[in-house]
């Protein structure tokens, strides 16, 4: 024979647990940011005026120290997170960048190949 006691408290408890579980992911996404920052990517675009070189960038590489190198159609650029500098050497544009197992940054340009020495 079935027990016919009142199951209403059990049903309410299950509904409450379900509501809390379903609202958890949306509450976790709220974070510490204001609503105006929500969904905005952490990307900064630099104009060719800011970095002082051509408009075409062919390669990007970050070395072990955190320095970013950009192979540009006019030169090789170095960015420390605040300042841009042209790297001397080569015959002009830098079109490919690679880092060796030893941490050296290798640069390839039109008819040119070498590495950065510090």
C-alpha positions in Angstrom: 0.0 0.0 0.0 1.2 3.5 -0.8 2.1 5.9 1.9 -0.1 9.0 1.3 1.7 11.5 3.4 2.1 15.1 2.2 4.9 15.3 -0.4 4.6 19.1 -0.9 7.7 20.0 1.2 9.8 17.5 -0.8 8.6 18.9 -4.1 9.3 22.5 -3.0 12.8 21.6 -1.8 13.6 19.9 -5.2 12.3 22.9 -7.1 14.5 25.2 -4.9 17.6 23.1 -5.5 16.9 23.0 -9.2 16.5 26.8 -9.4 19.8 27.4 -7.5 21.6 24.9 -9.7 20.3 26.5 -12.9 21.1 30.0 -11.8 24.6 29.2 -10.7 26.4 29.6 -14.1 24.7 32.9 -14.8 25.6 34.3 -11.4 29.2 33.1 -11.8 29.5 35.0 -15.1 28.7 38.3 -13.3 32.2 38.7 -11.9 33.7 41.9 -10.6 33.4 43.9 -13.8 30.9 46.6 -14.5 28.2 45.9 -17.1 30.0 48.3 -19.6 33.1 46.0 -19.6 31.2 42.7 -19.9 31.9 41.0 -23.1 34.7 43.3 -24.2 37.9 41.6 -25.5 41.2 42.5 -24.0 42.6 43.6 -27.3 44.4 46.8 -28.1 44.8 47.9 -31.7 47.8 50.0 -32.6 47.9 52.3 -35.7 51.0 52.5 -37.9 51.5 56.0 -36.6 51.8 54.7 -33.1 54.4 52.1 -33.9 56.1 54.2 -36.6 56.4 51.7 -39.5 54.5 50.4 -42.5 50.9 49.3 -42.5 51.5 45.6 -43.2 52.5 43.2 -40.4 53.6 39.7 -41.4 54.7 38.0 -38.3 54.4 38.3 -34.5 56.5 36.6 -31.8 56.9 37.0 -28.1 60.2 36.0 -26.6 60.9 34.5 -23.1 61.2 37.9 -21.5 57.8 39.0 -22.8 59.1 41.3 -25.5 56.9 41.2 -28.6 58.5 41.4 -32.1 56.5 42.3 -35.1 57.7 41.6 -38.6 56.6 44.6 -40.6 56.9 45.4 -44.3 59.4 48.2 -43.5 61.4 46.8 -40.6 61.4 44.6 -37.5 59.6 46.2 -34.5 60.1 45.5 -30.8 57.4 46.2 -28.2 58.0 46.0 -24.5 54.3 46.6 -23.6 54.7 50.4 -23.5 57.2 51.5 -26.2 57.8 50.6 -29.8 61.3 50.6 -31.3 62.7 49.7 -34.7 65.3 47.0 -34.5 68.4 47.9 -36.5 69.9 45.5 -39.1 68.6 43.6 -42.1 67.7 44.9 -45.5 64.3 46.3 -44.7 61.1 44.3 -44.0 60.8 41.3 -41.8 58.4 38.7 -43.0 58.9 35.7 -40.8 59.9 35.2 -37.1 60.8 32.1 -35.1 62.3 31.3 -31.7 64.9 28.6 -31.4 65.1 26.1 -28.5 67.9 28.4 -27.2 65.6 31.4 -27.0 67.2 33.2 -29.9 64.8 35.1 -32.2 65.4 34.4 -35.9 64.2 36.8 -38.5 63.6 36.2 -42.2 63.2 39.0 -44.8 63.4 39.5 -48.5 66.8 37.9 -49.4 67.8 38.2 -45.7 68.1 35.9 -42.7 69.6 36.3 -39.3 69.0 36.3 -35.5 68.8 39.0 -32.8 71.8 39.2 -30.5 71.6 40.8 -27.1 
